[in-house]
């Protein structure tokens, strides 16, 4: 079985985005190599009911897939008011795309990674990250562990170049 790791900056980015977008569900894509996921992008939630669901437009997904050609991809989204467990629509999406599904819960703060088990036709949890401090912990408290490290975080609010490509927010954590 392949080992899956979400780099700390990925965990922190999806938590920050989920907290910023709450009570709506936030969503996006994560990329990596050899089971280590190190790049995260927020995408627009185009669901008709973003309070209770997420949807990534096929156009946005295909654009991101092209950007990350050759990388392993995973989908991520938040559950602002529920546990980090895949809903029925989440399971259908996992089954259709064959991608890992990363779910961040804010009640309490927890990240879980699921893959679709073809044999048993159900989601299997492969990784769980529990952040001490629970739902009330602020993003700033989480990034203290990154002091002195260089991090790259992509969000939909990123500055874009002339071709429309997002320029990463890159900086050294100096808390």
N, C-alpha and C positions, 0 to 999 in steps of 0.2 A: 504494500500500500504506500502511495506517495505521501511524503511529509509535506504539510502545508504550513507556511508561516506568513503572517501579515507583519511587515515591518512596523515598528512603533509609530513612525510618522504616518503610516496609512491608518492605523487604529485611531490616532489622534485626529486626523483630518476628517474621518467619517463621523466621529463623535462630535466634533465641533460643528460640522455641517448639519448633523441631525438636531443638535441643540438650537442652532440658528434658525432652522426651517420649521421647528415644532410650532404648532401642533400638526403641521402637514408632514407627510412622509417625504423624506429626501431620498435621492437615488443617484446611481452612477455606475462607473466601471472601474475595475482595478486590474492592473497588469503586472506581470512578473515573468520570471524564468525559473525553471526547475523547482516549482512549488513555492518559491519565495516571491511574494507580491510586494512591490516597492513603489508603485506609482498609482495614484488615485485621481479620478476625475469625477466631479459632480456633473450630472446632466439634468435637464429640465424634467420634472415630473409632469407628464402630459395626461395623467389619469383624469377621468371625469369627476372622480371623488378623491382628491389627493389627501383628504383627512384620513381615509381608510385604505387607500390602495396606492400603488405606484405603477407607472408605465413609462417606458422609454420609447420615444418614437423610433420606428425602424430606420429612418434616415439618420438620426443621431447615432444609433447603434452601429450602422454600417460605416459612418464616418469615423467613429472611434476604432472600430475593428481595422480599418485601413491605416489609421495612425499607428496602431500597435501590431501591425503585421509581423508575424513571427513570435509574438509574445503569447503567454498563457493569459486568458482573460477570466474574470469573475464579475458577476453583477453584485451590487450592494444596494441596500435600502434600509430605511429606518422604520422601527415600530415605536413611535413616541409614547404610546400608552399601553403597549402590550409586551409580552415576553419575546425573546429572540427565537421564535419558532416559526417555521414556514407555514403560511396560510395555504388554503387550497389553490388560489391563483399562483402563489409562489411555487408550489409543487408542480403545477402545470408548466410554468415557465422553465423550471429546472429540467423537466422531462423533455420539453421541446428543444431547448438550446444546448443541453448537455454541459452547461457551464456551472461552476461553483456558485453558490448563493451565499453572500455574506449579509447577515442581518445584525443591525445594531439596535438594541433596546435601550430606552432611557428610563425604564421602570423595572428594575434598577439598571444602571449602565452595564451593559454586557454585549459582547460581540460573539456571534456564533457563525461558523462556516459549515455549510451543508453541501453534499453532492448527491446526485440522484443514483440510487441503486437499481440498475436495470433488472437484476434477477428478482429482487423482492418488490420492485415497483413502489419504492418509497424513499423519502429523503433520509440520509444518514448524516448525523453530525460528525464532523471530522476534527474540528478545533473549536475551543471555547476560550474566550478571554474575559475575565471578570476584573473590572477595575475597582480597586478598593475605594470606598467613600460613597458608593451608591449614586443615585440619580442627582443628588444635590451637589456633587463635586463639579467644580468649574473646570473648563478647558485649561486655564492657566495652571491649575494644580497638576494636571496630567503632563504638561510639557516640561515641568521642572526636571523630569528624568532625562530630558534631551539636552540639558545645559552643555554648551560648547560643541554640539554636533551641528553639521550642516544638514538641512532638511529641504526637500522640494515638495511643495503642496500645490496641486492644481485645483482650481475651483471654477465654477461658471462665471465668477466675478473677475477672473484673471484678465490682465491686459493682453491685447492681441496685436500681432504684427500686421504688416500690410496685406498679407495673404489670408488673414483671419485665423492664423494658428495661435493658440494660447501661449503666452510667455509665462513660464513658471514663476511662482513666488518662491524665490530662493533666498535663504538667509541663515545666519548662524544664530542659534538660540543663545541668548545672553542673560538669562534670568539669574 
